[in-house]
Amino acid sequence: GDTPSTPSSVPVTNFPLQAAYKARVASGVVDNFAVSGSCSGTASSTTSSPVASSFEGASAFASTQTFTVNFTNCSPSSNAVTVTSYYDTNYTSLGSSVAGAEYSKYLTPPNPLPATVRVGDTGVYGTVTIYTDSTKSVSTGQRAQSYVIEADTPTTAIANFISKSYNSIGQLTSTQQSRYRIAGDGSLTTVSIDVQYSLTSTNRLVYTKQ
């Protein structure tokens, strides 16, 4: 008799988000992007593996990310920002700093990412308070962070990390959606970063991984 055909891959319904996130933080990563939307061009992001450091007077790990953008039709034509992110021993985020620009921290510990997720799952990660510098004497706003797990292929899903930034009087200034493809084996790779500005600008920038 005929032999039934065998699917080339078995559908995956559960994805190890927490382990995938921690592995990505631990390893460091380099991504290159094509930029579209209100401006066109290219961008690159280089994130280091965490090293021993301190944050708010306690032991921590620190990782630096340098994000460089080159535009073909916007001014300024290029820009580079270096962000230092701080984590505890379990790679739970503590806060971040940008020299001369901002200093942020969680006033209450963020919610841990779930061990496993399915398409359709949503959750709130936490809220960071943003200051002008590490003295924390002047607050400029907050950044609310959440996630949603979106459909992708039978064996992968999209983890969409959403960050909404607000000014000091609670007005939304931007929404950033950072999408990563997650597989059943725990791999987590960048897909795109979508930034929609609001309040004083209608610009939208979409960074698509090349």
C-alpha positions as CSV (number, residue, x, y, z in Angstrom):
1,G,0.0,0.0,0.0
2,D,0.9,3.7,-0.2
3,T,3.1,5.1,2.6
4,P,1.6,8.3,4.1
5,S,3.7,11.4,3.5
6,T,5.6,12.7,6.5
7,P,5.6,16.4,7.2
8,S,9.0,18.1,6.7
9,S,8.7,19.7,10.1
10,V,6.6,19.2,13.2
11,P,4.6,22.3,14.3
12,V,5.9,24.0,17.4
13,T,3.4,25.6,19.9
14,N,5.5,26.4,22.9
15,F,8.6,28.7,22.8
16,P,11.2,29.1,25.6
17,L,11.1,32.9,25.8
18,Q,12.9,33.4,29.1
19,A,15.8,31.1,28.2
20,A,16.1,32.6,24.7
21,Y,16.2,36.1,26.0
22,K,18.9,35.3,28.6
23,A,21.0,33.5,26.0
24,R,20.8,36.5,23.6
25,V,21.9,38.9,26.4
26,A,24.7,36.6,27.5
27,S,26.2,36.1,24.0
28,G,26.1,39.7,22.5
29,V,25.1,40.2,18.9
30,V,25.7,42.3,15.8
31,D,22.8,43.3,13.5
32,N,22.7,45.3,10.3
33,F,19.5,47.0,9.1
34,A,18.0,48.7,6.1
35,V,16.1,51.8,7.1
36,S,12.7,52.8,5.6
37,G,9.8,55.0,6.5
38,S,10.2,58.8,7.0
39,C,13.9,58.4,6.3
40,S,16.0,55.9,4.3
41,G,19.4,54.5,4.8
42,T,21.3,51.8,6.7
43,A,22.0,51.1,10.4
44,S,24.1,48.8,12.5
45,S,23.9,47.6,16.1
46,T,26.7,46.0,18.1
47,T,26.0,44.7,21.5
48,S,28.7,43.3,23.8
49,S,28.5,40.3,26.1
50,P,27.9,41.4,29.7
51,V,30.8,42.0,32.0
52,A,31.0,42.5,35.8
53,S,30.0,46.0,36.9
54,S,27.8,47.8,39.4
55,F,24.5,49.6,39.3
56,E,23.0,51.8,42.0
57,G,25.7,50.7,44.4
58,A,25.2,46.9,43.9
59,S,27.0,44.3,41.9
60,A,25.6,43.9,38.4
61,F,26.5,43.0,34.8
62,A,26.8,45.6,32.1
63,S,26.5,45.4,28.3
64,T,27.1,48.1,25.8
65,Q,25.2,48.6,22.6
66,T,26.4,51.0,19.9
67,F,23.6,51.9,17.4
68,T,24.8,53.8,14.3
69,V,22.5,55.2,11.6
70,N,23.3,56.6,8.2
71,F,20.5,58.4,6.3
72,T,20.4,59.2,2.6
73,N,17.5,61.7,2.8
74,C,17.4,63.1,6.3
75,S,19.4,65.5,8.4
76,P,21.6,64.9,10.3
77,S,22.8,62.3,7.8
78,S,24.5,60.1,10.5
79,N,24.2,59.5,14.2
80,A,25.7,57.1,16.8
81,V,24.4,56.3,20.3
82,T,26.0,54.0,22.9
83,V,23.7,52.6,25.6
84,T,24.9,50.7,28.6
85,S,22.4,48.2,29.9
86,Y,22.6,46.8,33.4
87,Y,21.4,43.3,34.6
88,D,21.4,41.2,37.7
89,T,22.9,37.8,37.9
90,N,19.9,36.2,36.2
91,Y,20.1,38.8,33.4
92,T,17.0,40.6,34.6
93,S,17.1,44.2,33.5
94,L,17.9,46.8,36.1
95,G,18.2,50.0,34.0
96,S,20.4,51.7,31.5
97,S,22.3,54.9,30.8
98,V,23.3,57.0,27.8
99,A,26.2,59.3,28.6
100,G,25.0,62.9,28.5
101,A,21.5,62.0,27.6
102,E,19.6,59.9,30.1
103,Y,19.7,57.5,33.0
104,S,16.9,55.0,33.6
105,K,16.0,52.5,36.3
106,Y,13.0,50.3,37.4
107,L,11.5,51.7,40.6
108,T,10.0,48.2,41.2
109,P,11.6,45.0,39.8
110,P,10.3,44.1,36.3
111,N,8.1,41.0,35.9
112,P,10.1,37.9,34.9
113,L,9.5,36.8,31.3
114,P,7.6,33.5,31.3
115,A,9.5,30.3,30.8
116,T,7.4,29.3,27.8
117,V,4.9,31.3,25.6
118,R,2.4,30.5,22.8
119,V,1.2,32.6,19.9
120,G,-1.4,35.1,21.3
121,D,0.2,35.5,24.7
122,T,0.7,39.0,26.1
123,G,2.3,40.4,29.2
124,V,3.6,43.5,30.9
125,Y,7.3,43.5,31.6
126,G,7.8,46.7,33.7
127,T,8.2,50.5,33.7
128,V,11.4,52.4,33.9
129,T,11.7,56.0,35.1
130,I,13.9,58.2,33.0
131,Y,16.2,60.9,34.5
132,T,18.6,63.3,32.9
133,D,21.5,61.7,34.7
134,S,22.5,59.3,37.6
135,T,21.8,61.9,40.3
136,K,18.1,61.2,39.5
137,S,17.3,64.8,40.5
138,V,15.3,65.5,37.3
139,S,12.8,63.0,35.9
140,T,12.0,63.4,32.2
141,G,9.4,60.7,31.9
142,Q,8.7,56.9,31.9
143,R,9.0,54.0,29.5
144,A,6.4,51.3,29.7
145,Q,7.4,47.8,28.4
146,S,5.3,44.9,27.4
147,Y,5.3,42.0,24.9
148,V,3.0,40.1,22.6
149,I,3.7,36.8,20.8
150,E,2.7,36.9,17.2
151,A,2.2,34.2,14.5
152,D,5.0,33.5,12.1
153,T,5.7,30.0,10.7
154,P,4.6,26.5,11.9
155,T,7.9,26.2,13.7
156,T,8.6,29.8,14.8
157,A,6.8,32.8,16.4
158,I,7.5,36.5,16.6
159,A,8.2,38.0,20.1
160,N,7.3,41.6,19.8
161,F,8.7,43.7,22.7
162,I,6.8,47.0,22.9
163,S,8.2,50.1,24.6
164,K,6.0,53.2,25.0
165,S,7.8,56.4,26.0
166,Y,6.0,59.2,27.9
167,N,7.2,62.7,28.9
168,S,7.1,64.1,32.4
169,I,3.4,65.0,32.2
170,G,2.3,61.6,30.8
171,Q,2.1,62.4,27.1
172,L,3.1,59.6,24.7
173,T,6.2,60.6,22.7
174,S,7.0,57.4,20.9
175,T,6.2,53.7,20.5
176,Q,8.9,51.2,19.6
177,Q,8.2,47.6,18.6
178,S,11.2,45.4,18.5
179,R,10.4,42.1,16.8
180,Y,12.4,38.9,17.2
181,R,11.9,35.5,15.6
182,I,11.9,32.7,18.3
183,A,12.2,29.0,17.5
184,G,11.5,25.9,19.6
185,D,15.2,25.4,20.2
186,G,15.5,28.8,21.9
187,S,17.1,30.8,19.2
188,L,16.1,34.4,19.1
189,T,17.0,36.5,16.1
190,T,16.2,40.1,15.2
191,V,13.5,40.8,12.6
192,S,12.8,44.5,12.7
193,I,12.6,47.6,14.9
194,D,9.6,49.9,14.2
195,V,9.6,53.3,15.9
196,Q,6.6,55.6,15.6
197,Y,7.0,59.1,17.0
198,S,4.1,61.1,18.3
199,L,3.2,64.4,20.0
200,T,5.8,66.7,18.3
201,S,6.5,64.4,15.3
202,T,4.7,62.0,13.0
203,N,7.9,60.4,11.7
204,R,8.2,56.7,11.5
205,L,11.4,54.7,11.2
206,V,11.5,51.0,10.3
207,Y,14.8,49.1,10.7
208,T,14.6,45.8,8.9
209,K,17.4,43.3,9.5
210,Q,19.5,42.6,6.4
